[in-house]
Amino acid sequence: MSLNYVMIGSNDVAKARSYYDAVVPQLGGKVIAEYMPHAVCYELRGGGSMWVATPFDKEVATVGNGNMVGLLCQSEAEVREVHAAAIANGGTNEGDPGERPQYGPNFYGAYARDPDGNKMSFVYFSEAD
């Protein structure tokens, strides 16, 4: 089984889109569908997609405690670049880029929240020594 798509709730898709339009292309992704002002879909490098959309039930989008989307990077430099783009485009820092040995000896990551408060990680796994 593999992951096909993930949905990220937003109360202002246009505002969120400026954030994701800066972040996702740095990870090799691109917009593949848009239904503004309600939704935009990004195809991710390596397959799968990520939707940023208003909730289907028309209620307020809220952040789930413990929920996080992990986006795979190709290098430590890409982790740093994507994290910087996230912060420069309305995101908030949830953890500077760096090694996280508590998650494994080859884990390098950074964390940010989008303008709606959704948490995401940017992760790179280096080759074992």
N, C-alpha and C positions, 0 to 999 in steps of 0.2 A: 504494500500500500504506500502511496505517496500523497503528499499534500497538494491539492489542486489550487485552492485559493484561500485567502484570508480577507475578512471584512473588518474595516476600521471605521467606527462611528464618528461622525462629525456633525456639529451644529452649524458650521459655516464651511461648506465644501470649497467655495472659492478661496477663502483664507487658507484652509488646509492645503489646497492644491498648490499654492505658491511654495509652501514648505516641501511637499512631496515632489514637485517639479524640479526642485533644486537637489533633493536627496537621491531619488530613485535613478536618474540617469548616471550618477556617479557610480552606481552599483551595476551598470550595464542594462538597466531597465528602460522602458519607454511606455508612453500612453498608448493604449490600444482601443479604448472606448471612453466616450464622455457623454454624460447626460446631465449637463449643467442646468440648473444649479444644484442638482441632487446627487450626482455621482460621477466619479472618474475611476477608470481601471488602468492599472499598470501591469505590463508583462514583466516578469522578473528574469534576470539572467539565469539560465539553467532550467527554466520551466516554472510553471505556476504563475499565479497572478495575485494582485493585491488591490482590493476595492476600497476607496474612501467614499463613504456615502452617509446620507442622513438615514436614521433608523427607519425601517419599513413600517413599524407601528406608529410612526409620526410622533413618538415621545422624544424627550430630550436624550441625546447621546450622553452616556456617562462612562467614566473610566472604571474598569474592573480591577479590583485589588488582586495582584498576583498575575494578571494577564500581561503578556509582553510578546511582541513579534521580534524574532531574531533574524536579521538579514546578514547573509554570508558575504564576506569580502574576500578579495584575492590576495591581500597583503596587509601588513601592519600599516603601511603608508595609506592604503585605501581606507582603513578604519579611521585614521586620523583625519583624512580629507572629508569623508562623509560626515563624521561627527562635527567638524568645523562648519560644513555646509548646513547641517541641521540647526546648529546654534545661531548661525548668521541669518537664517530664514524663519525665525519665529519660534524655534524650539528652545527648550530649557535643558541644561546640563544635568544629567542624573549619574554621571560617572565618567571622569576623564579617560582617554585612551590609555591602556596599559595592560600588563600581564595580570592575569587573575589565576594564580596557581591553585586556588580553592576549587576551580572548575576544571582542573587538569593541567598537566605540565606544559601543554602547547596552546593554551587558550589566551588570546589577546583580544580585548574588546573595549567598547565604549558604549555609553548609554545616554539616551536623550528622550524627552517627551515632545510630542508634536503640539501644535497650538491648542488642541482640544484636551491635552493631558495624557494621551495614549503613550505608553512606554514602549520603547524599542531598543534593541541592542544591535550593534554592528560588530561582527565577530570574524576573526581569522584564526585558523588552526595551523600553526607552523608544523613543518616536518619534524618528526621525533629525532632527537639527538642521537 
